[in-house]
Amino acid sequence: MTDSAVSLPEIVAAIIFALAVLHTFSTKLFAHLSHVQPRHAGLWHLLAEVEVVFGFWAFVLVAALFLVTGRTDAIDYMESRNFTEPLFVFVIMVIAASRPILEFCAAAVRGLAGLLPMARQIAVFFLCLTLIPLLGSFITEPAAMTLAALMLRDRYFSQDISPRLKYATLGVLFVNVSIGGTMTSFGAPPVLMVAGTWGWDTAFMMKTFGWKAVLAVLVNATLLTAVFRKELADSGESGNTEEKLGVPVLVAFIHLVFLVAVVLFAHHSAVFMGIFLFFLGYTEAYERYQDRLILREGLLVAFFLAGLIVLGGLQQWWLQKTLLGVEPTALFFLATGLTAITDNAALTYLASLVEGVTPAFQYAIVAGAVTGGGLTIIAPNPAGIAILKSSFTDESVSPLGLFVAALPPTAVATLAFLLL
């Protein structure tokens, strides 16, 4: 490609990418079709999965490249893509969301709750919205969302608490999980998708993003807990949370070793995939201490990220012109707004394709992407919605109610990332 000409494959790829974005806004239509056309319900359900969208259109792009450029060039393009990040996200999600890891984290929350100078019910609630979202930097955001939602459901949402508290909790939870994964270079998908390209390691993330995120998370949870302190103190504790056979400390420790090993070899897919296969064998050997591994959920997220890599590789020609001249503060708010309607990992990955960007550009796009992560039902929020929605009227969470509830914690995150 030259500076003055755009190739036919790039034009085709831009059109297909636009269709993929349009598809992301049309998933409810496909979900509706699954009910009115039961003969093809499986296909419509598949196309209604947000995580499937970019992977599906990536296949369309590859087919188009075969027609436009020929077999050799199409295969060369696919082999030039680096799929280490999607593989890593899949592996880390499955291990981090395993029952021994989640029970270890839950036990840590219960133990710390007894040390805080407040009623136990209030302390556990506070830690569910602070410690667990921050743990997302180490056990990944989807795993943190799953753990926090399960604890909130069993201890609070299953009780007779007000809709105001439920929506306010959702808003703070989603925002805090979104920003809480920024202490490391691997916990949050929007960070992981740019960390390698921009040379961001965990030390950089902690210095540039992490401490600001910690402060915002603490402020959000403290304000919410203070406002609803009386209602939280009056809520009873559900008694159905410890029915399963307890996980031995050694088993939990071995799972943690697997998790750390995968993180240490995050950039070497041949190594961490081997570790993962060993992990699968171990879980089979000690099946009595396991719940269902989230293989399907992890594969869907990996499929989404891999599709994004395939589609994004040919979008640089227009992204370069569109984003390069945007002032950092304006870019921050643009990214925050776009995150409310599209996946923030997609947003940051596309930004990583732009060449010649400044550190201020890089900071603004990632900070904005994670700040807006609580405003809507975009990954990893669907995991929280799926666990908690049964506690709401008609077993449905209002998108408008969630948006309004997430505005105050989003404002706190905005101030933290822009002013500190």
Phi, psi and omega per residue, in radians:
M1 nan 2.399 3.051
T2 -1.802 2.974 -3.125
D3 -1.148 -0.461 -3.017
S4 -1.749 -0.150 -3.058
A5 -2.241 2.512 3.049
V6 -1.947 2.244 -3.065
S7 -1.340 2.778 3.116
L8 -1.050 -0.777 3.091
P9 -1.007 -0.626 3.137
E10 -1.206 -0.664 3.095
I11 -1.142 -0.787 3.118
V12 -1.069 -0.752 -3.139
A13 -1.115 -0.669 3.119
A14 -1.144 -0.687 3.115
I15 -1.137 -0.784 3.141
I16 -1.147 -0.656 3.093
F17 -1.110 -0.722 3.102
A18 -1.078 -0.685 3.096
L19 -1.146 -0.635 3.105
A20 -1.132 -0.748 3.097
V21 -1.098 -0.749 3.087
L22 -1.053 -0.676 3.125
H23 -1.079 -0.664 -3.131
T24 -1.066 -0.503 3.108
F25 -1.490 -0.103 -3.031
S26 -1.979 0.210 -3.081
T27 -1.102 -0.559 3.106
K28 -1.134 -0.568 3.094
L29 -1.110 -0.765 3.135
F30 -1.176 -0.626 3.083
A31 -1.102 -0.666 3.099
H32 -1.162 -0.709 3.130
L33 -1.083 -0.537 3.140
S34 -1.130 -0.418 3.127
H35 -1.552 -0.655 -3.080
V36 -1.513 -0.295 3.090
Q37 -2.229 1.260 -3.044
P38 -1.072 -0.366 -3.130
R39 -1.071 -0.619 3.138
H40 -2.014 0.527 -3.063
A41 -1.016 -0.659 -3.128
G42 -1.075 -0.758 3.132
L43 -1.141 -0.777 -3.131
W44 -1.144 -0.663 3.069
H45 -1.072 -0.709 3.130
L46 -1.071 -0.824 -3.114
L47 -1.264 -0.241 3.095
A48 -1.485 -0.177 3.095
E49 -1.326 2.099 -3.122
V50 -1.015 -0.673 -3.095
E51 -1.183 -0.341 -3.109
V52 -1.434 -0.399 -2.943
V53 -0.950 -1.008 -3.041
F54 -1.210 -0.573 3.076
G55 -1.137 -0.726 3.118
F56 -1.073 -0.833 -3.098
W57 -1.296 -0.354 3.006
A58 -1.144 -0.681 3.058
F59 -1.103 -0.697 3.091
V60 -1.080 -0.741 3.127
L61 -1.089 -0.782 -3.140
V62 -1.070 -0.735 3.096
A63 -1.078 -0.708 3.121
A64 -1.150 -0.682 3.122
L65 -1.135 -0.623 3.064
F66 -1.044 -0.691 -3.123
L67 -1.311 -0.676 -3.015
V68 -1.469 -0.749 -3.027
T69 -1.886 -0.295 -3.095
G70 1.735 2.869 -3.037
R71 -1.072 -0.796 -3.044
T72 -1.109 -0.848 -3.118
D73 -1.150 -0.653 3.135
A74 -1.122 -0.758 3.117
I75 -1.175 -0.709 3.108
D76 -1.051 -0.686 3.121
Y77 -1.113 -0.791 3.141
M78 -1.094 -0.702 -3.119
E79 -1.274 -0.272 3.088
S80 -1.436 -0.197 3.139
R81 -1.397 2.537 3.117
N82 -1.856 1.990 -3.076
F83 -1.819 0.386 3.141
T84 -1.088 -0.762 -3.101
E85 -1.075 -0.842 3.099
P86 -1.045 -0.706 3.110
L87 -1.096 -0.740 -3.139
F88 -1.110 -0.785 3.138
V89 -1.041 -0.744 3.118
F90 -1.042 -0.871 -3.085
V91 -1.140 -0.811 -3.071
I92 -1.186 -0.608 3.093
M93 -1.100 -0.813 -3.078
V94 -1.137 -0.779 -3.120
I95 -1.211 -0.793 -3.067
A96 -1.167 -0.503 -3.131
A97 -1.629 0.172 3.089
S98 -1.224 2.686 -3.034
R99 -1.018 -0.755 3.132
P100 -1.066 -0.674 3.114
I101 -1.150 -0.818 -3.103
L102 -1.132 -0.682 3.122
E103 -1.197 -0.611 3.077
F104 -1.082 -0.792 3.138
C105 -1.158 -0.711 3.126
A106 -1.114 -0.686 3.113
A107 -1.133 -0.648 3.098
A108 -1.115 -0.691 3.110
V109 -1.110 -0.811 -3.126
R110 -1.114 -0.678 3.130
G111 -1.157 -0.761 -3.141
L112 -1.194 -0.528 -3.130
A113 -1.062 -0.593 3.134
G114 -1.253 -0.247 -3.125
L115 -1.636 -0.263 -3.094
L116 -1.422 2.522 -3.095
P117 -1.412 1.051 3.123
M118 -2.743 2.910 3.119
A119 -0.997 2.558 -3.040
R120 -1.023 -0.738 -3.121
Q121 -1.074 -0.692 3.122
I122 -1.239 -0.689 -3.111
A123 -1.136 -0.765 3.126
V124 -1.105 -0.741 3.112
F125 -1.034 -0.823 3.135
F126 -1.044 -0.748 -3.123
L127 -1.247 -0.544 3.067
C128 -1.080 -0.481 -3.099
L129 -1.788 -0.002 3.122
T130 -2.168 -1.176 -3.067
L131 -1.059 -0.828 -3.070
I132 -1.152 -0.817 3.056
P133 -1.004 -0.658 3.116
L134 -1.240 -0.529 3.038
L135 -1.109 -0.347 3.090
G136 -1.009 -0.416 3.078
S137 -1.157 -0.328 -3.064
F138 -2.036 -0.613 3.135
I139 -1.812 0.101 -3.127
T140 1.417 2.644 -3.115
E141 -1.039 -0.806 -3.135
P142 -1.043 -0.676 3.128
A143 -1.189 -0.708 3.101
A144 -1.107 -0.721 3.107
M145 -1.074 -0.766 -3.130
T146 -1.085 -0.825 -3.119
L147 -1.107 -0.836 -3.122
A148 -1.098 -0.757 -3.117
A149 -1.126 -0.706 3.128
L150 -1.112 -0.774 -3.135
M151 -1.174 -0.704 3.120
L152 -1.162 -0.682 3.128
R153 -1.092 -0.864 -3.034
D154 -1.241 -0.554 -3.046
R155 -1.709 -0.440 -2.997
Y156 -2.279 -0.938 -3.039
F157 -1.182 -0.425 3.088
S158 -1.373 -0.181 3.086
Q159 -1.606 3.089 -3.071
D160 -1.546 1.162 3.089
I161 -1.672 2.811 -3.021
S162 -1.298 2.661 3.047
P163 -1.009 -0.574 3.117
R164 -1.066 -0.776 3.123
L165 -1.166 -0.668 3.141
K166 -1.091 -0.842 -3.114
Y167 -1.214 -0.688 3.112
A168 -1.089 -0.677 3.112
T169 -1.142 -0.753 3.105
L170 -1.028 -0.805 -3.110
G171 -1.046 -0.821 -3.138
V172 -1.185 -0.735 3.139
L173 -1.021 -0.858 -3.061
F174 -1.158 -0.713 3.116
V175 -1.173 -0.795 -3.095
N176 -1.142 -0.647 3.077
V177 -1.165 -0.684 -3.123
S178 -1.111 -0.774 -3.125
I179 -1.524 -0.365 -3.072
G180 -1.245 -0.240 -3.138
G181 -1.547 0.151 -3.020
T182 -1.680 0.214 3.099
M183 -1.434 -0.303 3.114
T184 -2.225 2.992 -3.119
S185 -1.584 0.082 -3.059
F186 -2.283 -0.225 -3.024
G187 -1.275 -0.611 -3.091
A188 -1.894 2.177 3.127
P189 -0.915 -0.704 3.128
P190 -1.114 -0.468 3.063
V191 -1.408 -0.765 -3.120
L192 -1.008 -0.625 -3.065
M193 -1.239 -0.262 3.139
V194 -2.065 -0.243 -3.001
A195 -1.025 -0.778 -3.130
G196 -1.165 -0.762 -3.101
T197 -1.148 -0.713 -3.066
W198 -1.688 0.020 3.086
G199 1.231 0.593 3.136
W200 -1.591 2.151 3.033
D201 -1.898 -3.114 -3.071
T202 -1.136 -0.634 3.109
A203 -1.083 -0.735 3.107
F204 -1.116 -0.757 -3.109
M205 -1.092 -0.738 -3.133
M206 -1.135 -0.721 -3.105
K207 -1.255 -0.617 -3.015
T208 -1.664 -0.672 -3.069
F209 -2.061 -0.732 -2.905
G210 -0.986 -0.882 -3.072
W211 -1.166 -0.539 3.076
K212 -1.197 -0.702 3.111
A213 -1.124 -0.738 3.118
V214 -1.029 -0.784 -3.134
L215 -1.101 -0.798 3.140
A216 -1.113 -0.730 3.112
V217 -1.048 -0.784 -3.136
L218 -1.136 -0.735 3.133
V219 -1.109 -0.822 -3.125
N220 -1.030 -0.852 -3.095
A221 -1.205 -0.647 3.134
T222 -1.127 -0.796 3.137
L223 -1.098 -0.777 -3.133
L224 -1.126 -0.785 -3.134
T225 -1.096 -0.685 3.137
A226 -1.154 -0.750 -3.107
V227 -1.120 -0.687 -3.059
F228 -1.894 0.422 -3.055
R229 -1.000 -0.802 -3.093
K230 -1.129 -0.774 -3.133
E231 -1.124 -0.680 3.120
L232 -1.147 -0.705 -3.141
A233 -1.139 -0.551 -3.117
D234 -1.433 -0.250 -3.099
S235 -1.301 2.407 3.119
G236 -1.464 2.935 3.136
E237 -1.791 2.267 3.124
S238 -1.134 2.511 -3.092
G239 -1.801 0.295 -3.050
N240 -2.000 0.520 -3.004
T241 -1.734 -0.175 -3.044
E242 -2.220 0.922 -3.078
E243 -1.562 -0.407 -3.003
K244 -1.458 2.824 3.038
L245 -1.067 2.252 -3.092
G246 -1.135 2.596 3.122
V247 -1.530 2.174 3.110
P248 -1.068 2.643 -3.136
V249 -1.026 -0.687 -3.118
L250 -1.090 -0.704 3.130
V251 -1.125 -0.773 3.105
A252 -1.084 -0.700 3.129
F253 -1.103 -0.725 3.134
I254 -1.130 -0.683 3.072
H255 -1.086 -0.714 3.099
L256 -1.109 -0.637 3.090
V257 -1.110 -0.768 3.071
F258 -1.018 -0.769 -3.118
L259 -1.084 -0.822 -3.138
V260 -1.119 -0.708 -3.138
A261 -1.082 -0.718 3.119
V262 -1.125 -0.733 3.130
V263 -1.095 -0.729 -3.126
L264 -1.091 -0.533 -3.126
F265 -1.937 0.601 -3.041
A266 -1.038 -0.476 -3.096
H267 -1.697 0.153 -3.095
H268 -2.223 1.562 -3.007
S269 -1.090 -0.608 3.140
A270 -1.090 -0.595 -3.124
V271 -1.360 -0.906 -3.046
F272 -1.245 -0.433 3.045
M273 -1.228 -0.627 3.044
G274 -1.109 -0.739 3.083
I275 -1.066 -0.702 -3.120
F276 -1.125 -0.729 3.117
L277 -1.100 -0.670 3.058
F278 -1.103 -0.718 3.107
F279 -1.039 -0.772 3.127
L280 -1.055 -0.705 3.087
G281 -1.110 -0.685 3.133
Y282 -1.134 -0.735 3.141
T283 -1.144 -0.549 3.062
E284 -1.201 -0.663 -3.126
A285 -1.158 -0.552 -3.129
Y286 -2.121 0.919 -3.049
E287 -1.069 -0.503 -3.076
R288 -1.154 -0.306 3.119
Y289 -1.774 0.216 -3.060
Q290 -2.051 2.645 2.844
D291 -1.783 -3.116 3.095
R292 -1.058 2.202 3.065
L293 -1.217 2.520 -3.072
I294 -1.485 0.968 -3.122
L295 -1.127 -0.741 -3.130
R296 -1.113 -0.841 -3.125
E297 -1.093 -0.728 3.132
G298 -1.136 -0.711 3.115
L299 -1.142 -0.656 3.113
L300 -1.095 -0.772 3.124
V301 -1.135 -0.735 3.113
A302 -1.117 -0.680 3.111
F303 -1.098 -0.722 3.089
F304 -1.059 -0.854 -3.099
L305 -1.162 -0.686 3.119
A306 -1.137 -0.716 3.085
G307 -1.098 -0.660 3.102
L308 -1.103 -0.699 3.121
I309 -1.124 -0.712 3.133
V310 -1.173 -0.820 -3.124
L311 -1.212 -0.672 -3.032
G312 -1.265 -0.393 -3.063
G313 -1.085 -0.341 -3.118
L314 -1.983 0.338 -3.111
Q315 -1.805 -0.006 -2.992
Q316 -1.085 -0.557 -3.031
W317 -1.084 -0.630 3.127
W318 -1.654 -0.516 3.086
L319 -1.102 -0.696 -3.126
Q320 -0.996 -0.778 -3.106
K321 -1.295 -0.572 -3.036
T322 -1.362 -0.748 -2.968
L323 -1.731 -0.396 -2.949
L324 -1.098 -0.584 -3.068
G325 -1.626 0.082 -3.081
V326 -1.384 2.303 3.129
E327 -1.158 2.453 -3.003
P328 -0.934 -0.773 -3.124
T329 -1.124 -0.741 3.080
A330 -1.102 -0.659 3.124
L331 -1.129 -0.666 3.101
F332 -1.022 -0.875 -3.112
F333 -1.221 -0.566 3.060
L334 -1.106 -0.786 3.128
A335 -1.136 -0.698 3.113
T336 -1.067 -0.771 3.123
G337 -1.166 -0.743 -3.130
L338 -1.154 -0.550 3.134
T339 -1.131 -0.443 3.113
A340 -1.245 -0.273 -3.112
I341 -2.157 -0.070 3.104
T342 -2.579 2.911 -3.097
D343 -1.225 2.329 -3.073
N344 -1.242 -0.413 3.051
A345 -1.180 -0.644 3.079
A346 -1.119 -0.704 -3.109
L347 -1.117 -0.828 -3.098
T348 -1.240 -0.622 3.115
Y349 -1.090 -0.769 3.116
L350 -1.075 -0.673 3.117
A351 -1.135 -0.565 -3.132
S352 -1.193 -0.249 3.129
L353 -1.424 -0.260 -3.115
V354 -1.371 2.247 -3.099
E355 -1.606 2.657 3.038
G356 1.298 0.431 -3.116
V357 -1.481 2.707 -3.129
T358 -1.539 2.832 3.020
P359 -0.992 -0.594 3.113
A360 -1.121 -0.686 3.079
F361 -1.081 -0.843 -3.112
Q362 -1.046 -0.792 -3.140
Y363 -1.098 -0.791 -3.063
A364 -1.098 -0.740 -3.063
I365 -1.210 -0.691 -3.126
V366 -1.320 -0.754 3.120
A367 -1.059 -0.758 3.114
G368 -1.142 -0.680 -3.109
A369 -1.123 -0.713 -3.132
V370 -1.398 -0.492 3.133
T371 -1.124 -0.689 -3.101
G372 -1.482 0.126 -3.017
G373 -1.207 -0.215 -3.102
G374 -1.784 0.006 -2.995
L375 -1.392 -0.238 -3.060
T376 -2.680 3.099 -3.074
I377 -1.591 1.267 3.080
I378 -2.107 2.625 -3.076
A379 -0.861 2.415 0.090
P380 -1.578 0.261 -3.085
N381 -1.070 -0.565 3.125
P382 -0.989 -0.527 3.105
A383 -1.119 -0.736 3.104
G384 -1.176 -0.715 3.108
I385 -1.075 -0.791 -3.103
A386 -1.057 -0.628 -3.111
I387 -1.377 -0.621 -2.975
L388 -1.772 -0.238 -2.988
K389 -1.124 -0.448 -3.122
S390 -1.135 -0.295 -3.135
S391 -1.500 -0.116 -3.108
F392 -1.721 2.826 3.106
T393 -1.019 2.318 -3.111
D394 1.048 0.319 3.139
E395 0.901 0.754 -3.105
S396 -2.501 2.395 3.092
V397 -1.698 2.208 -3.141
S398 -1.263 2.141 3.093
P399 -1.014 -0.677 3.123
L400 -1.179 -0.743 3.108
G401 -1.066 -0.707 3.103
L402 -1.139 -0.754 -3.132
F403 -1.049 -0.814 -3.130
V404 -1.130 -0.742 -3.113
A405 -1.168 -0.508 -3.100
A406 -1.480 -0.207 -3.096
L407 -1.086 -0.839 3.142
P408 -1.045 -0.869 3.112
P409 -1.139 -0.517 3.067
T410 -1.145 -0.680 3.100
A411 -1.111 -0.690 3.100
V412 -1.099 -0.770 3.116
A413 -1.109 -0.676 3.117
T414 -1.059 -0.824 3.124
L415 -1.085 -0.696 -3.115
A416 -1.122 -0.768 -3.061
F417 -1.401 -0.433 -3.106
L418 -1.645 -0.565 -3.009
L419 -1.788 -0.414 -3.079
L420 -1.527 nan nan
